[in-house]
Amino acid sequence: MTTWMFGKSSAFSREIIKKLDNPVCFGRDNIDYNDVQSFINDHVGNYFNGLKMDTKTPLNIVFNVHLNQDAHNNEELHESLDKFKEFFMDFSPVVFFMFKLLVELNRLKIPVRVCYTTSTFGNTNAYDHKSHLPSSTNPQNIFLNKSGGLLTNSAFKYATARLAQQQAFISNISPTCRVLGVNPAGLDTENMVDYATTISEMLYAPWDDEQWNRIYCLRWDMWYATKLSQ
């Protein structure tokens, strides 16, 4: 069994890697998130030429990758169409990389189990109750910059980037693809090892486990997103 690990430099990624079975690690030093086709050409075709793959040994993938959604945290997003489009361009390469890779694995009908770190911020589909809803009327969301112009905080930007990320995975659910989003809320040095252990255990869960195709908050033990059987 092989696990592709995307994101290898952070302390959390290193803890996750310790828990994985036969990890193959990818980071910004050995892949280009702006060129997903080269990665597919170099790795997907070569790895899956019938040498290691069968239905009993699916590929596993972990994504713990920064989305760049806060690259311009204090830009006047609501004042300029150019700034608005620039924000989407900041995180689109990484999200497209995730999306396109799973599309290709689906096309080739390669069994794959995926776990990705995300957030439940802005996600209203909690099983138990709705939470984490940002309020547009919250005065903390709007403040003045040095020149007197209004700025918004990252609430819209962060939620938009994370929801786009989640949909990139959810839209690729198929008979050969299972996905799980995990939110490492309150991550610190004390809970990092426990979080990494939980992620590895969930990644290797049975193919028909109820956890798949959902989003889980590691801190509060709460499930988010629509429950799907396929």
C-alpha positions in Angstrom: 0.0 0.0 0.0 1.4 3.4 -1.0 0.4 6.8 0.3 1.1 10.0 -1.6 1.6 12.9 0.8 1.2 16.4 -0.5 2.8 18.9 1.9 5.9 17.8 3.7 7.6 20.8 5.3 5.3 21.8 8.1 5.6 20.3 11.6 2.1 18.9 11.2 2.9 17.3 7.8 6.0 15.7 9.3 3.9 14.1 12.1 1.3 12.8 9.6 4.1 11.3 7.5 5.4 9.3 10.5 2.0 7.6 10.7 1.6 6.7 7.0 2.2 3.4 5.3 4.9 3.7 2.7 4.6 7.5 2.1 5.8 9.1 -1.1 6.2 12.8 -0.2 5.6 15.8 -2.6 6.2 19.4 -1.8 6.9 22.7 -3.6 10.5 21.6 -4.0 9.7 18.6 -6.1 6.4 19.4 -7.8 4.9 22.5 -9.5 1.3 23.1 -8.4 0.9 25.2 -11.5 1.5 22.2 -13.8 -0.6 19.3 -12.7 -0.4 17.7 -16.2 3.3 17.2 -15.8 2.7 15.5 -12.4 0.1 13.2 -13.9 2.4 12.4 -16.8 5.4 11.7 -14.5 3.7 9.8 -11.7 0.2 8.5 -12.5 1.0 6.7 -15.8 4.4 5.3 -14.6 3.1 4.1 -11.2 -0.1 2.5 -12.5 1.1 0.4 -15.4 -0.2 -2.7 -13.7 2.9 -3.1 -11.6 1.5 -2.4 -8.1 -2.1 -1.7 -8.5 -5.1 -4.0 -7.9 -8.5 -3.5 -6.1 -7.1 -4.8 -2.8 -4.3 -2.2 -2.6 -5.8 1.2 -3.4 -3.6 4.3 -3.5 -4.0 6.6 -0.5 -3.5 10.4 -0.7 -3.1 13.0 2.0 -3.3 16.7 1.2 -2.0 19.1 3.9 -1.3 22.1 1.6 -1.6 25.8 2.1 -4.1 27.4 -0.3 -2.6 30.9 -0.4 -6.0 32.3 0.4 -4.5 34.9 2.8 -1.7 36.0 0.4 -3.2 39.5 0.3 -5.1 39.6 3.6 -5.9 43.3 3.6 -6.6 44.1 0.0 -9.8 46.1 -0.7 -11.5 43.1 -2.1 -15.0 44.7 -2.4 -13.7 47.8 -4.2 -12.0 46.4 -7.2 -12.8 43.7 -9.7 -9.1 43.2 -10.4 -8.5 42.6 -6.7 -11.4 40.2 -6.5 -10.1 38.2 -9.5 -6.6 38.3 -8.1 -7.8 36.7 -4.9 -9.3 33.7 -6.8 -6.1 33.4 -8.8 -4.1 33.1 -5.6 -5.6 29.8 -4.6 -6.8 28.4 -7.9 -3.6 26.5 -8.9 -3.6 24.3 -5.8 -7.3 23.6 -5.9 -7.1 22.8 -9.6 -4.2 20.5 -9.0 -6.3 18.5 -6.4 -9.3 18.5 -8.7 -7.5 17.5 -11.9 -5.5 14.7 -10.2 -8.6 13.1 -8.9 -10.4 13.5 -12.3 -7.5 11.5 -13.9 -7.6 8.8 -11.2 -11.3 8.5 -11.8 -10.8 8.3 -15.5 -8.4 5.5 -15.1 -10.6 3.8 -12.5 -7.8 3.6 -10.0 -9.1 3.0 -6.4 -8.1 5.9 -4.2 -8.8 7.0 -0.6 -8.2 10.7 0.1 -7.8 12.6 3.3 -7.3 16.4 3.1 -7.0 19.1 5.8 -9.6 21.8 5.5 -11.9 23.9 7.7 -15.4 23.8 8.8 -15.5 27.6 8.8 -18.4 28.8 6.6 -19.7 25.2 6.2 -23.3 25.2 7.4 -24.1 21.5 6.9 -23.3 20.3 10.4 -25.2 17.1 11.3 -26.1 18.3 14.8 -26.5 22.1 14.3 -25.4 25.0 12.2 -22.3 26.8 13.4 -19.3 28.9 12.3 -21.5 31.3 10.3 -19.6 34.6 9.7 -21.8 37.6 10.0 -21.6 40.4 7.4 -22.9 42.9 10.1 -20.1 42.1 12.5 -18.2 45.4 13.0 -15.0 43.4 13.4 -15.3 42.4 9.7 -14.8 45.9 8.4 -12.1 48.5 9.5 -10.3 51.5 8.1 -6.8 51.4 6.6 -4.2 54.2 6.9 -5.7 56.1 3.9 -9.2 55.9 5.3 -10.5 53.2 2.9 -12.6 50.4 4.1 -11.1 46.9 4.3 -12.7 43.5 4.9 -11.1 40.8 7.0 -10.4 37.4 5.6 -13.8 35.8 6.5 -15.1 35.8 3.0 -11.8 34.9 1.5 -11.0 32.1 3.8 -14.5 30.5 3.6 -14.6 30.8 -0.2 -11.2 29.2 -0.6 -12.0 26.3 1.7 -15.5 25.7 0.2 -13.9 25.6 -3.3 -11.3 23.1 -2.0 -14.0 20.9 -0.5 -16.1 20.9 -3.7 -13.0 20.0 -5.7 -12.8 16.8 -3.7 -16.5 16.1 -3.2 -17.2 16.5 -6.9 -14.9 13.6 -7.6 -16.6 11.1 -5.4 -17.1 8.0 -7.5 -17.2 4.2 -7.2 -13.4 4.3 -7.2 -12.8 7.4 -5.1 -13.5 8.0 -1.4 -12.7 11.4 0.2 -12.6 12.7 3.8 -12.0 16.2 4.9 -10.5 16.8 8.4 -10.4 20.1 10.3 -7.3 20.3 12.7 -8.9 23.1 14.7 -6.8 24.4 17.6 -3.7 22.6 16.3 -0.8 22.9 18.7 2.2 20.9 19.8 0.2 19.1 22.4 -2.5 17.7 20.1 -0.5 17.4 16.9 0.5 13.8 17.4 -3.0 12.8 18.3 -4.4 14.6 15.3 -1.8 12.9 13.0 -2.6 9.5 14.5 -6.4 10.0 13.9 -5.8 11.1 10.3 -3.8 8.0 9.6 -6.3 5.7 11.2 -9.2 7.3 9.2 -7.2 7.2 6.0 -6.9 3.4 6.2 -10.6 2.9 7.2 -12.5 0.2 5.2 -13.8 1.3 1.8 -17.5 1.2 2.9 -17.0 3.0 6.2 -19.6 5.6 7.0 -16.9 8.3 7.5 -16.2 8.7 3.7 -17.4 11.7 1.8 -17.8 13.8 4.9 -15.9 16.5 6.8 -14.8 15.9 10.4 -13.6 18.4 13.1 -10.8 16.8 15.0 -11.2 19.1 17.9 -14.9 19.0 18.5 -15.7 15.5 17.2 -18.4 17.0 14.8 -19.3 15.9 11.3 -20.0 18.3 8.5 -21.2 18.2 4.9 -23.8 16.0 3.2 -23.6 12.3 3.9 -23.3 10.4 0.7 -23.3 6.6 0.1 -21.3 6.8 -3.1 
